[in-house]
Amino acid sequence: MLRQPTDPAPVLVRRFTQLLVGLFLYGIGIALIVRGELGVAPWDVLTQGIMKQTGLSFGLITVIMSGIVLLLWIPIRQRPGLGTILNALLVGPAIDVGLWLIPTGLDLWVRALLLPAGILLLAVATGLYIGAHFGPGPRDGLMTGLHRVTGWRIWIVRTSIEVTVLAAGWLLGGNVGIGTLAFALLIGPLCGYTMPLFAVKRSGRMPADRVGTRAKPTVRARAAEAVVPAPG
């Protein structure tokens, strides 16, 4: 049985709005990095490689990959939230919108600006959609689920997954470059700042004397701070 939301209407509206805005901005952030043409995040390297081999759009491949990753949740008994499903469905189209708006073949100095702008926007978007408390994205959930069932440290699970998808994407022709390294180094610390900044205070989920205080981070929150976010 689904539990009824305990949040007051204004808080629930804010959570939904923040979730949808965060997912849209996430797609735009990925598009900025892709158009920077200086290297993309590991999961996006795989997406680019598949795109080169199939001719499908970046956004459509993102949606398909999210669906495949969600199937991997089944054997590890990971439960999706509303945010998980919307993440899988909406980030891909948002990426295609961004790629349609931003032209290719830009001057190097412009592309050098797009890369940090995209990383910063992704950090803000991650804080928004995770802070809405509707569940993790498909790829982050896979990481935390494997961490739970294997007992391996988060960084080991994360590194194993991302090295695998990075290598597969590179072999398929994805763009590995300075942007890939910059993303790996910067996104974690930036998300560590934006996640608590945009976290919605939910008075119905904690005692009155805890409202407005920062709760002890959960495994999911620590994982999200450590993860290099990917679409979903």
PyRosetta script that sets phi, psi and omega in degrees:
from pyrosetta import init, pose_from_sequence

init()
pose = pose_from_sequence("MLRQPTDPAPVLVRRFTQLLVGLFLYGIGIALIVRGELGVAPWDVLTQGIMKQTGLSFGLITVIMSGIVLLLWIPIRQRPGLGTILNALLVGPAIDVGLWLIPTGLDLWVRALLLPAGILLLAVATGLYIGAHFGPGPRDGLMTGLHRVTGWRIWIVRTSIEVTVLAAGWLLGGNVGIGTLAFALLIGPLCGYTMPLFAVKRSGRMPADRVGTRAKPTVRARAAEAVVPAPG")
pose.set_psi(1, 134.3)
pose.set_omega(1, 178.6)
pose.set_phi(2, -76.6)
pose.set_psi(2, 134.8)
pose.set_omega(2, 177.8)
pose.set_phi(3, -78.8)
pose.set_psi(3, 139.3)
pose.set_omega(3, 177.5)
pose.set_phi(4, -72.2)
pose.set_psi(4, 143.5)
pose.set_omega(4, 179.3)
pose.set_phi(5, -62.2)
pose.set_psi(5, 138.4)
pose.set_omega(5, -179.0)
pose.set_phi(6, -98.0)
pose.set_psi(6, -3.5)
pose.set_omega(6, -176.9)
pose.set_phi(7, -77.7)
pose.set_psi(7, 146.2)
pose.set_omega(7, 169.5)
pose.set_phi(8, -61.4)
pose.set_psi(8, 156.9)
pose.set_omega(8, -176.3)
pose.set_phi(9, -53.4)
pose.set_psi(9, -45.9)
pose.set_omega(9, -179.2)
pose.set_phi(10, -60.9)
pose.set_psi(10, -37.2)
pose.set_omega(10, 179.4)
pose.set_phi(11, -69.0)
pose.set_psi(11, -41.0)
pose.set_omega(11, 179.7)
pose.set_phi(12, -64.1)
pose.set_psi(12, -41.1)
pose.set_omega(12, 177.8)
pose.set_phi(13, -62.7)
pose.set_psi(13, -42.8)
pose.set_omega(13, 179.1)
pose.set_phi(14, -62.7)
pose.set_psi(14, -41.7)
pose.set_omega(14, -178.8)
pose.set_phi(15, -62.3)
pose.set_psi(15, -46.4)
pose.set_omega(15, 179.2)
pose.set_phi(16, -62.6)
pose.set_psi(16, -45.1)
pose.set_omega(16, -179.5)
pose.set_phi(17, -62.1)
pose.set_psi(17, -45.0)
pose.set_omega(17, -178.9)
pose.set_phi(18, -64.2)
pose.set_psi(18, -38.9)
pose.set_omega(18, 177.9)
pose.set_phi(19, -61.3)
pose.set_psi(19, -50.1)
pose.set_omega(19, -176.2)
pose.set_phi(20, -67.2)
pose.set_psi(20, -41.7)
pose.set_omega(20, 177.9)
pose.set_phi(21, -63.8)
pose.set_psi(21, -42.9)
pose.set_omega(21, -179.9)
pose.set_phi(22, -61.4)
pose.set_psi(22, -42.9)
pose.set_omega(22, -179.4)
pose.set_phi(23, -66.8)
pose.set_psi(23, -39.7)
pose.set_omega(23, 178.1)
pose.set_phi(24, -64.4)
pose.set_psi(24, -45.8)
pose.set_omega(24, -179.5)
pose.set_phi(25, -66.2)
pose.set_psi(25, -29.4)
pose.set_omega(25, 176.6)
pose.set_phi(26, -62.0)
pose.set_psi(26, -45.0)
pose.set_omega(26, 177.9)
pose.set_phi(27, -63.0)
pose.set_psi(27, -41.1)
pose.set_omega(27, 178.9)
pose.set_phi(28, -65.5)
pose.set_psi(28, -38.6)
pose.set_omega(28, 178.1)
pose.set_phi(29, -61.6)
pose.set_psi(29, -42.6)
pose.set_omega(29, 177.5)
pose.set_phi(30, -63.2)
pose.set_psi(30, -41.4)
pose.set_omega(30, 179.3)
pose.set_phi(31, -61.6)
pose.set_psi(31, -39.1)
pose.set_omega(31, 177.8)
pose.set_phi(32, -60.8)
pose.set_psi(32, -44.3)
pose.set_omega(32, -179.1)
pose.set_phi(33, -67.2)
pose.set_psi(33, -42.1)
pose.set_omega(33, 178.8)
pose.set_phi(34, -60.2)
pose.set_psi(34, -45.7)
pose.set_omega(34, -179.5)
pose.set_phi(35, -70.6)
pose.set_psi(35, -17.6)
pose.set_omega(35, 173.5)
pose.set_phi(36, -67.1)
pose.set_psi(36, -25.2)
pose.set_omega(36, 174.2)
pose.set_phi(37, 55.8)
pose.set_psi(37, 32.2)
pose.set_omega(37, 179.8)
pose.set_phi(38, -117.0)
pose.set_psi(38, 13.0)
pose.set_omega(38, -176.8)
pose.set_phi(39, 113.6)
pose.set_psi(39, 143.2)
pose.set_omega(39, -176.2)
pose.set_phi(40, -125.6)
pose.set_psi(40, 174.8)
pose.set_omega(40, -179.4)
pose.set_phi(41, -65.8)
pose.set_psi(41, 157.9)
pose.set_omega(41, -174.6)
pose.set_phi(42, -52.1)
pose.set_psi(42, -49.0)
pose.set_omega(42, -179.7)
pose.set_phi(43, -64.2)
pose.set_psi(43, -32.3)
pose.set_omega(43, 179.4)
pose.set_phi(44, -75.6)
pose.set_psi(44, -27.2)
pose.set_omega(44, 171.7)
pose.set_phi(45, -60.9)
pose.set_psi(45, -44.2)
pose.set_omega(45, 178.0)
pose.set_phi(46, -63.0)
pose.set_psi(46, -42.8)
pose.set_omega(46, 179.0)
pose.set_phi(47, -61.2)
pose.set_psi(47, -44.0)
pose.set_omega(47, 177.7)
pose.set_phi(48, -61.5)
pose.set_psi(48, -42.2)
pose.set_omega(48, 179.5)
pose.set_phi(49, -61.8)
pose.set_psi(49, -43.6)
pose.set_omega(49, 177.8)
pose.set_phi(50, -65.2)
pose.set_psi(50, -38.2)
pose.set_omega(50, 179.3)
pose.set_phi(51, -61.4)
pose.set_psi(51, -41.7)
pose.set_omega(51, 179.1)
pose.set_phi(52, -65.7)
pose.set_psi(52, -32.9)
pose.set_omega(52, -177.3)
pose.set_phi(53, -83.3)
pose.set_psi(53, -24.8)
pose.set_omega(53, -173.2)
pose.set_phi(54, -113.3)
pose.set_psi(54, -25.7)
pose.set_omega(54, -175.8)
pose.set_phi(55, 82.1)
pose.set_psi(55, 1.5)
pose.set_omega(55, 177.1)
pose.set_phi(56, -73.9)
pose.set_psi(56, 160.8)
pose.set_omega(56, -179.0)
pose.set_phi(57, -73.0)
pose.set_psi(57, 155.4)
pose.set_omega(57, 179.4)
pose.set_phi(58, -58.2)
pose.set_psi(58, -45.0)
pose.set_omega(58, -177.4)
pose.set_phi(59, -65.6)
pose.set_psi(59, -41.2)
pose.set_omega(59, -179.4)
pose.set_phi(60, -64.9)
pose.set_psi(60, -41.8)
pose.set_omega(60, 178.2)
pose.set_phi(61, -63.4)
pose.set_psi(61, -37.8)
pose.set_omega(61, 177.3)
pose.set_phi(62, -59.3)
pose.set_psi(62, -44.5)
pose.set_omega(62, 179.0)
pose.set_phi(63, -64.3)
pose.set_psi(63, -45.2)
pose.set_omega(63, 180.0)
pose.set_phi(64, -62.4)
pose.set_psi(64, -43.3)
pose.set_omega(64, 179.1)
pose.set_phi(65, -64.2)
pose.set_psi(65, -37.6)
pose.set_omega(65, 177.6)
pose.set_phi(66, -62.0)
pose.set_psi(66, -41.0)
pose.set_omega(66, 177.3)
pose.set_phi(67, -62.7)
pose.set_psi(67, -41.7)
pose.set_omega(67, 178.6)
pose.set_phi(68, -63.9)
pose.set_psi(68, -43.1)
pose.set_omega(68, 179.2)
pose.set_phi(69, -62.7)
pose.set_psi(69, -39.2)
pose.set_omega(69, 178.8)
pose.set_phi(70, -63.6)
pose.set_psi(70, -32.9)
pose.set_omega(70, 175.3)
pose.set_phi(71, -63.0)
pose.set_psi(71, -30.6)
pose.set_omega(71, 178.5)
pose.set_phi(72, -72.7)
pose.set_psi(72, -14.5)
pose.set_omega(72, 175.6)
pose.set_phi(73, -69.6)
pose.set_psi(73, -26.7)
pose.set_omega(73, -172.1)
pose.set_phi(74, -61.0)
pose.set_psi(74, -52.7)
pose.set_omega(74, -178.7)
pose.set_phi(75, -66.4)
pose.set_psi(75, -22.4)
pose.set_omega(75, 179.1)
pose.set_phi(76, -96.9)
pose.set_psi(76, 6.0)
pose.set_omega(76, 174.6)
pose.set_phi(77, 56.4)
pose.set_psi(77, 42.6)
pose.set_omega(77, 175.8)
pose.set_phi(78, -90.5)
pose.set_psi(78, 131.0)
pose.set_omega(78, -175.8)
pose.set_phi(79, -99.3)
pose.set_psi(79, 125.2)
pose.set_omega(79, 178.2)
pose.set_phi(80, -78.1)
pose.set_psi(80, 152.7)
pose.set_omega(80, 171.7)
pose.set_phi(81, -106.6)
pose.set_psi(81, 178.1)
pose.set_omega(81, 177.2)
pose.set_phi(82, -58.5)
pose.set_psi(82, -40.1)
pose.set_omega(82, 178.8)
pose.set_phi(83, -63.6)
pose.set_psi(83, -32.7)
pose.set_omega(83, 177.9)
pose.set_phi(84, -63.0)
pose.set_psi(84, -47.8)
pose.set_omega(84, -178.2)
pose.set_phi(85, -65.9)
pose.set_psi(85, -46.3)
pose.set_omega(85, -179.8)
pose.set_phi(86, -65.0)
pose.set_psi(86, -35.7)
pose.set_omega(86, 175.7)
pose.set_phi(87, -58.3)
pose.set_psi(87, -48.1)
pose.set_omega(87, -178.4)
pose.set_phi(88, -62.5)
pose.set_psi(88, -32.4)
pose.set_omega(88, -174.6)
pose.set_phi(89, -91.0)
pose.set_psi(89, -30.5)
pose.set_omega(89, -167.5)
pose.set_phi(90, -103.6)
pose.set_psi(90, -28.5)
pose.set_omega(90, -176.9)
pose.set_phi(91, -63.6)
pose.set_psi(91, -42.7)
pose.set_omega(91, 180.0)
pose.set_phi(92, -56.7)
pose.set_psi(92, -53.1)
pose.set_omega(92, 176.7)
pose.set_phi(93, -58.8)
pose.set_psi(93, -36.1)
pose.set_omega(93, 178.3)
pose.set_phi(94, -64.3)
pose.set_psi(94, -37.9)
pose.set_omega(94, 176.6)
pose.set_phi(95, -61.3)
pose.set_psi(95, -45.9)
pose.set_omega(95, -179.4)
pose.set_phi(96, -63.1)
pose.set_psi(96, -35.9)
pose.set_omega(96, 175.3)
pose.set_phi(97, -61.7)
pose.set_psi(97, -47.1)
pose.set_omega(97, 179.5)
pose.set_phi(98, -62.3)
pose.set_psi(98, -42.3)
pose.set_omega(98, 179.2)
pose.set_phi(99, -66.9)
pose.set_psi(99, -29.5)
pose.set_omega(99, 176.4)
pose.set_phi(100, -72.1)
pose.set_psi(100, -35.7)
pose.set_omega(100, -177.4)
pose.set_phi(101, -78.2)
pose.set_psi(101, -32.3)
pose.set_omega(101, -175.0)
pose.set_phi(102, -100.3)
pose.set_psi(102, 120.9)
pose.set_omega(102, -176.9)
pose.set_phi(103, -72.9)
pose.set_psi(103, 163.3)
pose.set_omega(103, 174.9)
pose.set_phi(104, -91.7)
pose.set_psi(104, 171.1)
pose.set_omega(104, 173.8)
pose.set_phi(105, 67.2)
pose.set_psi(105, 33.4)
pose.set_omega(105, 179.8)
pose.set_phi(106, -75.9)
pose.set_psi(106, 160.1)
pose.set_omega(106, 177.2)
pose.set_phi(107, -62.1)
pose.set_psi(107, 155.1)
pose.set_omega(107, -176.2)
pose.set_phi(108, -58.4)
pose.set_psi(108, -41.1)
pose.set_omega(108, -177.3)
pose.set_phi(109, -65.9)
pose.set_psi(109, -32.5)
pose.set_omega(109, 176.9)
pose.set_phi(110, -69.9)
pose.set_psi(110, -44.2)
pose.set_omega(110, 180.0)
pose.set_phi(111, -64.7)
pose.set_psi(111, -33.1)
pose.set_omega(111, 177.4)
pose.set_phi(112, -66.5)
pose.set_psi(112, -25.4)
pose.set_omega(112, 176.1)
pose.set_phi(113, -83.4)
pose.set_psi(113, -33.3)
pose.set_omega(113, -178.7)
pose.set_phi(114, -64.0)
pose.set_psi(114, -36.0)
pose.set_omega(114, -177.6)
pose.set_phi(115, -61.1)
pose.set_psi(115, -57.4)
pose.set_omega(115, 179.5)
pose.set_phi(116, -65.4)
pose.set_psi(116, -32.4)
pose.set_omega(116, 177.3)
pose.set_phi(117, -62.4)
pose.set_psi(117, -41.9)
pose.set_omega(117, 179.0)
pose.set_phi(118, -65.8)
pose.set_psi(118, -42.5)
pose.set_omega(118, 179.2)
pose.set_phi(119, -62.9)
pose.set_psi(119, -44.5)
pose.set_omega(119, 179.0)
pose.set_phi(120, -63.6)
pose.set_psi(120, -42.9)
pose.set_omega(120, 179.5)
pose.set_phi(121, -64.9)
pose.set_psi(121, -38.0)
pose.set_omega(121, 176.9)
pose.set_phi(122, -62.6)
pose.set_psi(122, -39.3)
pose.set_omega(122, 178.6)
pose.set_phi(123, -64.4)
pose.set_psi(123, -43.5)
pose.set_omega(123, 177.2)
pose.set_phi(124, -63.1)
pose.set_psi(124, -45.5)
pose.set_omega(124, -179.0)
pose.set_phi(125, -62.2)
pose.set_psi(125, -39.7)
pose.set_omega(125, 178.3)
pose.set_phi(126, -62.9)
pose.set_psi(126, -44.5)
pose.set_omega(126, 177.1)
pose.set_phi(127, -60.4)
pose.set_psi(127, -37.3)
pose.set_omega(127, -179.3)
pose.set_phi(128, -68.5)
pose.set_psi(128, -50.7)
pose.set_omega(128, -173.2)
pose.set_phi(129, -77.0)
pose.set_psi(129, -34.4)
pose.set_omega(129, 175.7)
pose.set_phi(130, -72.6)
pose.set_psi(130, -37.1)
pose.set_omega(130, 178.8)
pose.set_phi(131, -66.7)
pose.set_psi(131, -14.8)
pose.set_omega(131, 176.7)
pose.set_phi(132, -77.7)
pose.set_psi(132, -12.4)
pose.set_omega(132, 174.6)
pose.set_phi(133, 62.1)
pose.set_psi(133, 45.6)
pose.set_omega(133, 174.5)
pose.set_phi(134, -112.7)
pose.set_psi(134, 14.0)
pose.set_omega(134, 177.9)
pose.set_phi(135, 107.6)
pose.set_psi(135, 157.3)
pose.set_omega(135, -178.1)
pose.set_phi(136, -78.6)
pose.set_psi(136, 166.9)
pose.set_omega(136, 173.0)
pose.set_phi(137, -71.0)
pose.set_psi(137, 164.9)
pose.set_omega(137, -177.7)
pose.set_phi(138, -54.4)
pose.set_psi(138, -44.6)
pose.set_omega(138, -175.3)
pose.set_phi(139, -74.1)
pose.set_psi(139, -40.7)
pose.set_omega(139, 176.5)
pose.set_phi(140, -64.4)
pose.set_psi(140, -38.5)
pose.set_omega(140, 178.4)
pose.set_phi(141, -65.6)
pose.set_psi(141, -36.4)
pose.set_omega(141, 176.2)
pose.set_phi(142, -61.4)
pose.set_psi(142, -42.9)
pose.set_omega(142, -179.5)
pose.set_phi(143, -64.2)
pose.set_psi(143, -49.6)
pose.set_omega(143, -178.5)
pose.set_phi(144, -67.6)
pose.set_psi(144, -33.4)
pose.set_omega(144, 177.4)
pose.set_phi(145, -65.6)
pose.set_psi(145, -44.3)
pose.set_omega(145, 177.9)
pose.set_phi(146, -65.3)
pose.set_psi(146, -36.9)
pose.set_omega(146, 175.7)
pose.set_phi(147, -60.0)
pose.set_psi(147, -42.1)
pose.set_omega(147, -178.0)
pose.set_phi(148, -67.2)
pose.set_psi(148, -44.2)
pose.set_omega(148, -173.7)
pose.set_phi(149, -83.3)
pose.set_psi(149, -25.8)
pose.set_omega(149, -178.1)
pose.set_phi(150, -95.4)
pose.set_psi(150, -26.3)
pose.set_omega(150, -175.1)
pose.set_phi(151, 80.0)
pose.set_psi(151, 1.3)
pose.set_omega(151, 177.9)
pose.set_phi(152, -70.0)
pose.set_psi(152, 152.7)
pose.set_omega(152, 177.2)
pose.set_phi(153, -63.5)
pose.set_psi(153, 149.4)
pose.set_omega(153, -178.6)
pose.set_phi(154, -54.7)
pose.set_psi(154, -44.3)
pose.set_omega(154, -174.8)
pose.set_phi(155, -66.5)
pose.set_psi(155, -31.2)
pose.set_omega(155, 178.1)
pose.set_phi(156, -69.0)
pose.set_psi(156, -45.1)
pose.set_omega(156, 178.9)
pose.set_phi(157, -62.6)
pose.set_psi(157, -48.2)
pose.set_omega(157, -179.1)
pose.set_phi(158, -59.3)
pose.set_psi(158, -48.6)
pose.set_omega(158, -177.7)
pose.set_phi(159, -63.0)
pose.set_psi(159, -41.6)
pose.set_omega(159, -179.4)
pose.set_phi(160, -61.5)
pose.set_psi(160, -45.6)
pose.set_omega(160, -179.6)
pose.set_phi(161, -64.1)
pose.set_psi(161, -47.8)
pose.set_omega(161, -171.2)
pose.set_phi(162, -75.7)
pose.set_psi(162, -31.8)
pose.set_omega(162, 173.7)
pose.set_phi(163, -64.6)
pose.set_psi(163, -39.4)
pose.set_omega(163, 179.7)
pose.set_phi(164, -63.3)
pose.set_psi(164, -50.3)
pose.set_omega(164, -177.3)
pose.set_phi(165, -70.4)
pose.set_psi(165, -32.7)
pose.set_omega(165, 178.1)
pose.set_phi(166, -64.8)
pose.set_psi(166, -45.6)
pose.set_omega(166, -179.9)
pose.set_phi(167, -64.6)
pose.set_psi(167, -43.1)
pose.set_omega(167, 179.3)
pose.set_phi(168, -63.5)
pose.set_psi(168, -43.0)
pose.set_omega(168, 179.9)
pose.set_phi(169, -65.4)
pose.set_psi(169, -39.9)
pose.set_omega(169, 179.0)
pose.set_phi(170, -64.4)
pose.set_psi(170, -41.6)
pose.set_omega(170, 178.7)
pose.set_phi(171, -64.2)
pose.set_psi(171, -29.2)
pose.set_omega(171, 179.5)
pose.set_phi(172, -85.6)
pose.set_psi(172, -7.0)
pose.set_omega(172, 176.9)
pose.set_phi(173, 109.5)
pose.set_psi(173, 13.1)
pose.set_omega(173, 178.3)
pose.set_phi(174, -69.2)
pose.set_psi(174, 160.8)
pose.set_omega(174, -173.2)
pose.set_phi(175, -91.2)
pose.set_psi(175, 102.9)
pose.set_omega(175, 174.5)
pose.set_phi(176, -102.3)
pose.set_psi(176, 130.0)
pose.set_omega(176, -178.3)
pose.set_phi(177, -164.7)
pose.set_psi(177, -161.6)
pose.set_omega(177, -178.7)
pose.set_phi(178, -60.8)
pose.set_psi(178, -30.4)
pose.set_omega(178, 178.1)
pose.set_phi(179, -65.4)
pose.set_psi(179, -32.6)
pose.set_omega(179, 177.4)
pose.set_phi(180, -63.8)
pose.set_psi(180, -45.0)
pose.set_omega(180, 179.0)
pose.set_phi(181, -67.4)
pose.set_psi(181, -44.1)
pose.set_omega(181, 179.6)
pose.set_phi(182, -60.2)
pose.set_psi(182, -41.7)
pose.set_omega(182, 178.8)
pose.set_phi(183, -60.7)
pose.set_psi(183, -47.1)
pose.set_omega(183, -177.4)
pose.set_phi(184, -62.3)
pose.set_psi(184, -37.0)
pose.set_omega(184, -176.7)
pose.set_phi(185, -79.9)
pose.set_psi(185, -33.3)
pose.set_omega(185, -169.3)
pose.set_phi(186, -98.5)
pose.set_psi(186, -31.5)
pose.set_omega(186, -168.8)
pose.set_phi(187, -67.6)
pose.set_psi(187, -35.9)
pose.set_omega(187, 179.8)
pose.set_phi(188, -61.8)
pose.set_psi(188, -55.6)
pose.set_omega(188, 178.1)
pose.set_phi(189, -59.5)
pose.set_psi(189, -38.3)
pose.set_omega(189, 179.3)
pose.set_phi(190, -65.2)
pose.set_psi(190, -42.5)
pose.set_omega(190, 178.5)
pose.set_phi(191, -67.9)
pose.set_psi(191, -31.3)
pose.set_omega(191, 175.5)
pose.set_phi(192, -61.4)
pose.set_psi(192, -24.7)
pose.set_omega(192, 175.6)
pose.set_phi(193, -88.6)
pose.set_psi(193, -43.8)
pose.set_omega(193, -173.6)
pose.set_phi(194, -75.9)
pose.set_psi(194, -28.4)
pose.set_omega(194, -177.6)
pose.set_phi(195, -63.4)
pose.set_psi(195, -52.5)
pose.set_omega(195, 175.9)
pose.set_phi(196, -67.4)
pose.set_psi(196, -27.6)
pose.set_omega(196, -179.3)
pose.set_phi(197, -63.7)
pose.set_psi(197, -40.3)
pose.set_omega(197, -175.8)
pose.set_phi(198, -102.8)
pose.set_psi(198, 3.2)
pose.set_omega(198, -179.5)
pose.set_phi(199, -64.0)
pose.set_psi(199, 126.1)
pose.set_omega(199, -179.9)
pose.set_phi(200, -76.4)
pose.set_psi(200, 128.1)
pose.set_omega(200, 176.1)
pose.set_phi(201, -76.6)
pose.set_psi(201, 121.9)
pose.set_omega(201, -177.1)
pose.set_phi(202, -115.0)
pose.set_psi(202, 96.9)
pose.set_omega(202, -174.3)
pose.set_phi(203, -64.2)
pose.set_psi(203, -25.4)
pose.set_omega(203, 180.0)
pose.set_phi(204, -75.7)
pose.set_psi(204, -8.7)
pose.set_omega(204, -176.9)
pose.set_phi(205, -105.1)
pose.set_psi(205, -1.9)
pose.set_omega(205, -178.1)
pose.set_phi(206, -147.2)
pose.set_psi(206, 158.1)
pose.set_omega(206, 179.4)
pose.set_phi(207, -61.4)
pose.set_psi(207, 158.3)
pose.set_omega(207, -174.6)
pose.set_phi(208, -60.6)
pose.set_psi(208, -34.4)
pose.set_omega(208, -177.6)
pose.set_phi(209, -77.2)
pose.set_psi(209, -3.8)
pose.set_omega(209, 178.2)
pose.set_phi(210, -103.8)
pose.set_psi(210, -8.3)
pose.set_omega(210, -177.7)
pose.set_phi(211, -64.1)
pose.set_psi(211, 131.9)
pose.set_omega(211, 178.7)
pose.set_phi(212, 87.1)
pose.set_psi(212, -5.1)
pose.set_omega(212, 176.4)
pose.set_phi(213, -101.7)
pose.set_psi(213, 161.8)
pose.set_omega(213, -179.3)
pose.set_phi(214, -85.6)
pose.set_psi(214, 120.0)
pose.set_omega(214, -179.2)
pose.set_phi(215, -73.7)
pose.set_psi(215, 159.4)
pose.set_omega(215, 175.5)
pose.set_phi(216, -62.3)
pose.set_psi(216, 131.3)
pose.set_omega(216, -177.0)
pose.set_phi(217, -59.6)
pose.set_psi(217, 138.7)
pose.set_omega(217, 174.2)
pose.set_phi(218, -83.8)
pose.set_psi(218, 171.3)
pose.set_omega(218, 175.4)
pose.set_phi(219, -57.8)
pose.set_psi(219, -41.2)
pose.set_omega(219, -179.1)
pose.set_phi(220, -63.5)
pose.set_psi(220, -42.5)
pose.set_omega(220, -179.0)
pose.set_phi(221, -66.4)
pose.set_psi(221, -43.0)
pose.set_omega(221, 178.9)
pose.set_phi(222, -63.5)
pose.set_psi(222, -38.9)
pose.set_omega(222, 179.2)
pose.set_phi(223, -64.4)
pose.set_psi(223, -42.0)
pose.set_omega(223, -178.3)
pose.set_phi(224, -64.9)
pose.set_psi(224, -34.3)
pose.set_omega(224, 177.9)
pose.set_phi(225, -69.6)
pose.set_psi(225, -31.9)
pose.set_omega(225, -176.7)
pose.set_phi(226, -85.4)
pose.set_psi(226, -24.9)
pose.set_omega(226, -172.1)
pose.set_phi(227, -75.9)
pose.set_psi(227, 148.5)
pose.set_omega(227, 166.3)
pose.set_phi(228, -83.9)
pose.set_psi(228, 102.6)
pose.set_omega(228, -173.2)
pose.set_phi(229, -59.0)
pose.set_psi(229, 142.1)
pose.set_omega(229, 176.2)
pose.set_phi(230, -121.9)
pose.set_psi(230, 169.3)
pose.set_omega(230, -180.0)
pose.set_phi(231, -62.7)
pose.set_psi(231, 109.7)
pose.set_omega(231, -170.1)
pose.set_phi(232, 97.9)
pose.dump_pdb("model.pdb")
